[in-house]
Amino acid sequence: MFYTTDSNRHGLAHDPFKAIVSPRPIGWIGSKGRDGSINLAPYSFFNAVADRPKLVMFSSAGRKHSQRNAAETGVFTCNFVSRDLAEKMNLSSAALPYGDSEFDFAGLTAKPAELIDAPYVGEAFAVLECRVTEIFEPKTLSGEPSENVLVFGEVVGIRIDEAIVRDGRLDMSIARPLARMGYMDYSEGSDVFEMIRPKTQQGRAEPARRPKA
């Protein structure tokens, strides 16, 4: 099947776009407003975009509370969502009035970050403390602003619970990271396998070799 996105006539019961672009990490964003209120919300359009320096981004569908707070204070946290926190993460997605705490609503512990004035989830296995580098609205092909607001932040501090560290690495079988699929579906990333990059000769990859019979 093939369809163009201007018509979006895919003939399916539900739009498959998000199911194709999956699994997606969840940006569980902790923030604080200028008025001192705290906020926590999950974003499925989230990712790390660079390692040097360490940059992350989340995309807000419209100007929501997390984007507002990040713009006002210039900081936010990204909290690791593990399988055991799935239900509380889902509760934190409730559309509460501005100023009401999703931490309290979901039964989570809000703790102050080390380097920035923003809260983080005390129960999270890992936390990224971020300072905003830029906020902008991406444009469509017609040049008009889209309905989304992108918030980029540089990671200035990282907190890790040593309970998920084994042999000098984060053990995903313990951390059990949660990812967003399409529709209302989620997946757990604890089934891990490793592949080593192919060795190269003068910039050319070595051809795959068939195993001997």
C-alpha positions, 0 to 999 in steps of 0.5 A: 500500500502507498498513500500521500500524507496530504490526504492521509487516506491509508484505509486503516482503522488508525493512523499508522505513522506513530507505529512506524516511527517506533519504539520511541523513548519517553521524555519524562520532563520535570519543570518548574514555573516562574510562580514556583509551581512544579510540573511533570509530563511525558513526551513521546516525541523526545530523543537525544540528538548529540553527544558532544555536547550532550543535547536532548529535545522534546516536542510539545504539541502546542504551548503546554506547561512543560514548554512554558516552564522551560521557556520561563526558567531555562531549565528542565529534567528528563527522567528515565521511565522504567517498566515499574513506573509505567502506570505512574508515568501514565498518570502524570499525563493527565491534563491538570490545571496549570500549577497543580502537581503531577508529582502529587497526582501520580504519587511520585517524589519530587526532588530538587535537582543538583545544578538547576532549579527544576524537580526530578522524579525521586523514583527514577533510575536516571535523570538528566539535568538540562539547560535550554539552548533553543526553542523554536517552531518547525515549519511545514513545506509551505513555510507556515509554523507547525503546531509543535514547539521544539525545546532543546537542552544541553545536559549539564548533570546526570544522576544514576541509581547504582542499582542498575549498574553492572560491570561498569555499564547500565544493565537494561535487564534491571532498568527495563526502559519503557518506550512508546509504540503506536496507538496506546501501545508501549514496549519494554527494552530489557531484551538486549543483544549486542552487535559489533561494528564491522572492521574496515580496510582503507575506509571500506567495510569488509564483506560478510563471510558465510560460515563454513559448513 
